[in-house]
Amino acid sequence: MRLLVILLALLCGPAGDAGAEQTATIRVRVIGGFARTRQFDQIEVPFWTQRVPSLTGGQMLATIQPFAQAGVEPGQMLSVMRSGVVMFGTLEANAVALAEPELAAADLPLLSSDLGELRRFIRVWEPRVREILSEQYGAELLATLVRPPQLLFCRQAFTGLRDLKGRRIRVASVNQSDLLLALGAQPVVLEFRRVQAVLQDGTVDCAVTGGLPGHAIGLHRIATHLSTLPLGWAMSFLTAHQRSWQALPAAMRDSLQEGFAALQADIWQAAEEDRDQGEACNFGEPRCRVADRGRLVPVREDPASLAAIRALFSSAVLPGWAQRCGLSCAENWNAVVGPSLGTFARW
Protein backbone atom coordinates (compact mmCIF):
# COMPACT_ATOMS: atom_id res chain seq x y z
CA MET A 1 0.00 0.00 0.00
CA ARG A 2 2.83 2.39 0.90
CA LEU A 3 4.50 1.78 -2.46
CA LEU A 4 1.20 2.50 -4.25
CA VAL A 5 0.98 5.87 -2.47
CA ILE A 6 4.57 6.66 -3.47
CA LEU A 7 3.92 5.73 -7.09
CA LEU A 8 0.81 7.90 -7.23
CA ALA A 9 2.74 10.81 -5.75
CA LEU A 10 5.47 10.44 -8.35
CA LEU A 11 2.96 10.10 -11.16
CA CYS A 12 1.15 13.27 -10.11
CA GLY A 13 4.37 15.28 -9.82
CA PRO A 14 5.24 18.18 -12.11
CA ALA A 15 7.46 16.14 -14.42
CA GLY A 16 5.80 13.51 -16.62
CA ASP A 17 6.96 11.06 -19.25
CA ALA A 18 7.57 12.00 -22.84
CA GLY A 19 5.20 11.55 -25.76
CA ALA A 20 6.29 10.27 -29.16
CA GLU A 21 8.25 12.54 -31.50
CA GLN A 22 7.13 15.74 -29.83
CA THR A 23 9.02 19.02 -30.30
CA ALA A 24 7.82 20.75 -27.13
CA THR A 25 10.06 20.70 -24.07
CA ILE A 26 10.06 17.30 -22.40
CA ARG A 27 10.23 17.50 -18.61
CA VAL A 28 11.33 14.33 -16.83
CA ARG A 29 11.78 13.30 -13.24
CA VAL A 30 14.83 11.25 -12.30
CA ILE A 31 15.45 9.20 -9.17
CA GLY A 32 19.19 9.11 -8.65
CA GLY A 33 21.41 7.38 -6.13
CA PHE A 34 22.24 8.14 -2.52
CA ALA A 35 22.33 11.77 -1.38
CA ARG A 36 25.46 13.42 0.00
CA THR A 37 27.83 11.30 -2.05
CA ARG A 38 30.30 12.55 -4.63
CA GLN A 39 28.58 10.47 -7.30
CA PHE A 40 25.22 12.13 -6.71
CA ASP A 41 26.19 15.69 -5.79
CA GLN A 42 29.11 16.28 -8.14
CA ILE A 43 28.37 14.00 -11.10
CA GLU A 44 24.70 12.94 -11.34
CA VAL A 45 23.09 16.30 -10.48
CA PRO A 46 25.15 18.39 -12.96
CA PHE A 47 24.68 15.74 -15.64
CA TRP A 48 20.89 15.82 -15.45
CA THR A 49 20.40 19.52 -14.80
CA GLN A 50 23.08 20.89 -17.16
CA ARG A 51 24.40 18.23 -19.54
CA VAL A 52 21.04 16.73 -20.56
CA PRO A 53 19.55 20.09 -21.68
CA SER A 54 22.75 20.73 -23.63
CA LEU A 55 22.70 17.30 -25.29
CA THR A 56 19.09 17.75 -26.37
CA GLY A 57 19.25 21.37 -27.47
CA GLY A 58 17.00 22.36 -24.57
CA GLN A 59 14.29 19.88 -25.57
CA MET A 60 14.64 17.83 -22.37
CA LEU A 61 14.73 19.33 -18.89
CA ALA A 62 15.25 17.06 -15.89
CA THR A 63 14.81 17.27 -12.15
CA ILE A 64 16.68 14.72 -10.05
CA GLN A 65 16.08 13.53 -6.51
CA PRO A 66 17.93 10.97 -4.38
CA PHE A 67 15.98 7.99 -3.05
CA ALA A 68 15.25 9.52 0.33
CA GLN A 69 13.96 12.81 -1.05
CA ALA A 70 11.76 10.97 -3.56
CA GLY A 71 10.25 8.92 -0.72
CA VAL A 72 11.31 5.63 -2.30
CA GLU A 73 13.31 2.85 -0.68
CA PRO A 74 16.12 1.55 -2.93
CA GLY A 75 14.56 -1.92 -2.83
CA GLN A 76 11.36 -0.56 -4.39
CA MET A 77 13.02 0.77 -7.53
CA LEU A 78 12.32 -2.27 -9.71
CA SER A 79 8.59 -1.72 -9.15
CA VAL A 80 8.95 2.01 -9.71
CA MET A 81 10.69 1.52 -13.05
CA ARG A 82 8.21 -1.13 -14.20
CA SER A 83 5.33 1.23 -13.39
CA GLY A 84 6.66 3.99 -15.64
CA VAL A 85 5.85 6.81 -13.22
CA VAL A 86 9.37 8.14 -13.74
CA MET A 87 11.33 7.84 -16.97
CA PHE A 88 14.80 7.45 -15.45
CA GLY A 89 15.89 5.76 -12.24
CA THR A 90 18.88 4.17 -10.52
CA LEU A 91 18.77 0.57 -9.31
CA GLU A 92 21.14 -0.32 -6.48
CA ALA A 93 22.38 -3.89 -6.97
CA ASN A 94 22.61 -4.60 -3.22
CA ALA A 95 19.08 -3.33 -2.62
CA VAL A 96 17.53 -5.66 -5.21
CA ALA A 97 19.77 -8.65 -4.47
CA LEU A 98 16.98 -10.66 -2.84
CA ALA A 99 14.38 -9.90 -5.52
CA GLU A 100 16.76 -10.35 -8.48
CA PRO A 101 20.06 -11.98 -7.41
CA GLU A 102 21.42 -11.98 -10.96
CA LEU A 103 21.43 -8.18 -10.98
CA ALA A 104 23.79 -8.22 -7.99
CA ALA A 105 26.22 -10.78 -9.41
CA ALA A 106 28.82 -8.12 -10.25
CA ASP A 107 28.87 -7.09 -6.59
CA LEU A 108 29.71 -10.53 -5.18
CA PRO A 109 32.48 -10.23 -2.56
CA LEU A 110 35.93 -11.33 -3.75
CA LEU A 111 34.82 -11.43 -7.41
CA SER A 112 36.98 -8.45 -8.40
CA SER A 113 40.01 -7.05 -6.60
CA ASP A 114 40.26 -3.95 -8.79
CA LEU A 115 38.30 -2.02 -11.40
CA GLY A 116 40.10 -3.73 -14.27
CA GLU A 117 38.81 -7.14 -13.15
CA LEU A 118 35.37 -5.65 -12.55
CA ARG A 119 35.23 -4.16 -16.07
CA ARG A 120 36.09 -7.52 -17.58
CA PHE A 121 33.28 -9.19 -15.65
CA ILE A 122 30.77 -6.49 -16.58
CA ARG A 123 31.52 -6.90 -20.27
CA VAL A 124 30.58 -10.57 -19.97
CA TRP A 125 27.58 -10.25 -17.63
CA GLU A 126 25.99 -6.98 -18.77
CA PRO A 127 23.96 -8.58 -21.60
CA ARG A 128 22.25 -10.79 -19.00
CA VAL A 129 21.44 -7.73 -16.86
CA ARG A 130 20.01 -5.99 -19.92
CA GLU A 131 17.86 -9.02 -20.71
CA ILE A 132 16.41 -9.28 -17.17
CA LEU A 133 15.57 -5.58 -16.99
CA SER A 134 13.93 -5.56 -20.42
CA GLU A 135 11.95 -8.80 -20.25
CA GLN A 136 10.84 -8.73 -16.60
CA TYR A 137 10.60 -5.04 -15.75
CA GLY A 138 10.18 -3.19 -19.04
CA ALA A 139 13.32 -1.19 -18.27
CA GLU A 140 16.16 -0.14 -20.56
CA LEU A 141 19.73 -0.39 -19.24
CA LEU A 142 21.51 2.88 -20.00
CA ALA A 143 24.70 2.68 -17.91
CA THR A 144 26.40 0.50 -15.33
CA LEU A 145 27.74 2.57 -12.45
CA VAL A 146 30.14 1.80 -9.63
CA ARG A 147 31.24 3.33 -6.34
CA PRO A 148 34.48 2.69 -4.43
CA PRO A 149 35.01 -0.77 -2.92
CA GLN A 150 33.39 -1.89 0.29
CA LEU A 151 35.97 -2.10 3.08
CA LEU A 152 35.90 -3.36 6.67
CA PHE A 153 36.13 -0.90 9.63
CA CYS A 154 36.54 -2.41 13.13
CA ARG A 155 36.50 -0.93 16.64
CA GLN A 156 39.11 -3.39 17.89
CA ALA A 157 42.35 -4.69 16.45
CA PHE A 158 42.33 -7.57 13.97
CA THR A 159 45.07 -9.09 11.86
CA GLY A 160 43.01 -10.03 8.81
CA LEU A 161 39.62 -11.25 7.68
CA ARG A 162 40.30 -14.68 9.16
CA ASP A 163 40.50 -12.98 12.58
CA LEU A 164 36.80 -12.03 12.68
CA LYS A 165 35.26 -15.11 14.30
CA GLY A 166 32.39 -14.20 16.62
CA ARG A 167 32.30 -10.50 15.76
CA ARG A 168 29.04 -8.80 14.80
CA ILE A 169 29.59 -7.06 11.48
CA ARG A 170 27.33 -4.68 9.58
CA VAL A 171 27.01 -5.69 5.93
CA ALA A 172 25.22 -4.00 3.04
CA SER A 173 23.86 -7.12 1.37
CA VAL A 174 23.07 -10.77 1.79
CA ASN A 175 25.93 -11.55 -0.60
CA GLN A 176 28.40 -10.09 1.89
CA SER A 177 26.71 -12.16 4.61
CA ASP A 178 27.78 -15.40 2.91
CA LEU A 179 31.43 -14.39 3.14
CA LEU A 180 31.23 -13.26 6.77
CA LEU A 181 29.42 -16.43 7.82
CA ALA A 182 32.18 -18.48 6.20
CA LEU A 183 34.69 -16.49 8.26
CA GLY A 184 32.81 -17.29 11.47
CA ALA A 185 31.46 -13.78 11.97
CA GLN A 186 27.85 -12.69 12.59
CA PRO A 187 26.61 -10.51 9.70
CA VAL A 188 23.95 -7.87 10.33
CA VAL A 189 22.32 -6.36 7.22
CA LEU A 190 21.69 -2.66 7.89
CA GLU A 191 21.15 0.46 5.80
CA PHE A 192 24.05 2.86 5.37
CA ARG A 193 22.30 5.61 7.32
CA ARG A 194 22.54 3.48 10.49
CA VAL A 195 26.21 2.53 10.19
CA GLN A 196 27.71 5.34 12.26
CA ALA A 197 25.26 4.88 15.14
CA VAL A 198 25.50 1.09 15.43
CA LEU A 199 29.30 1.11 15.31
CA GLN A 200 29.52 3.91 17.85
CA ASP A 201 27.14 2.35 20.37
CA GLY A 202 28.71 -1.09 20.04
CA THR A 203 25.71 -2.79 18.45
CA VAL A 204 28.22 -4.09 15.91
CA ASP A 205 31.95 -4.60 16.25
CA CYS A 206 32.78 -3.84 12.64
CA ALA A 207 31.11 -2.35 9.56
CA VAL A 208 31.51 -2.98 5.85
CA THR A 209 31.08 0.21 3.80
CA GLY A 210 32.95 2.43 1.36
CA GLY A 211 36.21 3.93 2.56
CA LEU A 212 35.39 7.56 1.71
CA PRO A 213 31.69 7.35 2.74
CA GLY A 214 32.85 5.77 6.00
CA HIS A 215 35.24 8.65 6.57
CA ALA A 216 32.51 11.17 5.72
CA ILE A 217 30.27 9.85 8.53
CA GLY A 218 33.11 9.77 11.05
CA LEU A 219 34.05 6.10 11.17
CA HIS A 220 37.73 7.15 11.30
CA ARG A 221 36.97 8.55 14.77
CA ILE A 222 35.19 5.39 15.98
CA ALA A 223 37.09 2.49 14.42
CA THR A 224 40.73 1.65 15.04
CA HIS A 225 41.54 -0.69 12.11
CA LEU A 226 40.59 -0.83 8.43
CA SER A 227 41.03 -3.72 5.98
CA THR A 228 41.98 -2.69 2.44
CA LEU A 229 40.66 -5.86 0.75
CA PRO A 230 37.62 -5.01 -1.45
CA LEU A 231 34.44 -6.82 -0.37
CA GLY A 232 32.32 -5.68 -3.29
CA TRP A 233 31.98 -2.48 -5.32
CA ALA A 234 28.42 -1.18 -4.71
CA MET A 235 27.19 -1.49 -8.29
CA SER A 236 24.14 0.33 -9.62
CA PHE A 237 22.31 0.55 -12.93
CA LEU A 238 20.93 3.65 -14.62
CA THR A 239 17.69 2.62 -16.30
CA ALA A 240 14.79 4.08 -18.25
CA HIS A 241 11.17 3.02 -18.49
CA GLN A 242 11.42 1.21 -21.81
CA ARG A 243 8.21 2.36 -23.53
CA SER A 244 8.83 5.98 -22.54
CA TRP A 245 12.44 5.77 -23.67
CA GLN A 246 11.50 4.28 -27.04
CA ALA A 247 8.89 7.00 -27.53
CA LEU A 248 11.60 9.68 -27.55
CA PRO A 249 12.81 10.90 -30.95
CA ALA A 250 15.60 8.67 -32.25
CA ALA A 251 18.04 11.57 -32.57
CA MET A 252 17.43 12.50 -28.94
CA ARG A 253 18.03 8.95 -27.79
CA ASP A 254 21.31 8.85 -29.71
CA SER A 255 22.49 12.10 -28.12
CA LEU A 256 21.51 10.94 -24.67
CA GLN A 257 23.27 7.59 -25.14
CA GLU A 258 26.50 9.45 -25.83
CA GLY A 259 25.95 11.38 -22.65
CA PHE A 260 25.25 8.24 -20.62
CA ALA A 261 28.49 6.67 -21.87
CA ALA A 262 30.41 9.75 -20.69
CA LEU A 263 28.52 9.71 -17.37
CA GLN A 264 29.49 6.08 -16.84
CA ALA A 265 33.15 6.84 -17.58
CA ASP A 266 33.15 9.80 -15.19
CA ILE A 267 31.65 7.73 -12.37
CA TRP A 268 34.09 4.87 -12.84
CA GLN A 269 36.99 7.33 -12.81
CA ALA A 270 35.61 8.92 -9.65
CA ALA A 271 35.36 5.48 -8.01
CA GLU A 272 39.07 4.90 -8.61
CA GLU A 273 39.95 8.33 -7.23
CA ASP A 274 37.67 7.89 -4.24
CA ARG A 275 39.19 4.51 -3.45
CA ASP A 276 42.58 6.19 -3.20
CA GLN A 277 41.23 9.08 -1.16
CA GLY A 278 39.31 6.75 1.14
CA GLU A 279 42.49 4.95 2.11
CA ALA A 280 44.55 8.15 2.32
CA CYS A 281 42.06 9.98 4.53
CA ASN A 282 41.36 7.07 6.86
CA PHE A 283 45.07 6.30 7.28
CA GLY A 284 46.11 9.96 7.60
CA GLU A 285 48.33 10.00 4.53
CA PRO A 286 49.54 13.33 3.06
CA ARG A 287 47.69 12.95 -0.25
CA CYS A 288 44.33 13.14 1.56
CA ARG A 289 42.56 16.29 0.38
CA VAL A 290 40.61 17.00 3.60
CA ALA A 291 41.88 18.34 6.90
CA ASP A 292 40.11 15.79 9.13
CA ARG A 293 42.42 12.84 8.61
CA GLY A 294 42.08 9.56 10.44
CA ARG A 295 44.77 7.46 12.06
CA LEU A 296 43.38 4.00 11.43
CA VAL A 297 45.72 1.04 11.33
CA PRO A 298 45.77 -0.55 7.83
CA VAL A 299 45.14 -4.30 7.77
CA ARG A 300 46.62 -6.02 4.73
CA GLU A 301 46.43 -9.73 4.07
CA ASP A 302 49.65 -11.70 3.65
CA PRO A 303 49.85 -13.94 0.55
CA ALA A 304 48.86 -17.15 2.36
CA SER A 305 45.90 -15.52 4.08
CA LEU A 306 44.79 -13.83 0.86
CA ALA A 307 44.81 -17.15 -1.00
CA ALA A 308 42.71 -18.78 1.72
CA ILE A 309 40.22 -15.90 1.70
CA ARG A 310 39.90 -15.86 -2.09
CA ALA A 311 39.11 -19.57 -2.01
CA LEU A 312 35.92 -18.66 -0.12
CA PHE A 313 34.48 -17.15 -3.29
CA SER A 314 34.12 -20.62 -4.81
CA SER A 315 33.26 -22.44 -1.58
CA ALA A 316 30.87 -19.97 0.11
CA VAL A 317 30.03 -16.77 -1.80
CA LEU A 318 29.11 -18.21 -5.21
CA PRO A 319 27.20 -21.24 -3.78
CA GLY A 320 25.20 -18.95 -1.48
CA TRP A 321 24.27 -16.70 -4.38
CA ALA A 322 23.33 -19.71 -6.54
CA GLN A 323 21.09 -21.17 -3.83
CA ARG A 324 19.14 -17.91 -3.51
CA CYS A 325 19.02 -17.34 -7.24
CA GLY A 326 18.01 -20.82 -8.38
CA LEU A 327 19.01 -23.43 -10.90
CA SER A 328 18.53 -21.23 -13.98
CA CYS A 329 20.81 -18.56 -12.48
CA ALA A 330 23.51 -21.13 -11.81
CA GLU A 331 23.16 -22.40 -15.36
CA ASN A 332 23.42 -18.85 -16.74
CA TRP A 333 26.54 -18.21 -14.67
CA ASN A 334 28.15 -21.45 -15.78
CA ALA A 335 27.38 -20.78 -19.44
CA VAL A 336 28.33 -17.10 -19.52
CA VAL A 337 30.92 -16.54 -16.80
CA GLY A 338 32.26 -19.96 -15.86
CA PRO A 339 34.46 -20.46 -18.93
CA SER A 340 36.15 -17.05 -18.58
CA LEU A 341 36.68 -17.20 -14.81
CA GLY A 342 37.20 -20.93 -14.50
CA THR A 343 34.73 -20.84 -11.59
CA PHE A 344 31.40 -22.64 -11.82
CA ALA A 345 28.32 -22.38 -9.62
CA ARG A 346 27.26 -25.53 -7.82
CA TRP A 347 23.56 -26.28 -7.31
Secondary structure, DSSP 8 states (H G I E B T S, - for coil): -HHHHHHHHHHTSS-----TT--S-EEEEEE-S-TTSHIIIIIIHHIIIIIHHHHTTTSEEEEEE-HHHHT--GGGHHHHHHHTSSSEEEEETGGGTTT-GGGGGGG-TTS-SSHHHHHHHHHHHHHHHHHHHHHHH-EEEEEEEE---EEEEESS--SSGGG-TT-EEEESSHHHHHHHHHTT-EEEE--GGGHHHHHHTTS-SEEEEEHHHHHHTTGGGT-SEEE-S-----EEEEEEEHHHHHTS-HHHHHHHHHHHHHHHHHHHHHHHHHHHHHHHHHHT-TT--SS-----EEE---HHHHHHHHHHIIIIIHHHHHHHH-HHHHHHHHHHTHHHHT-----
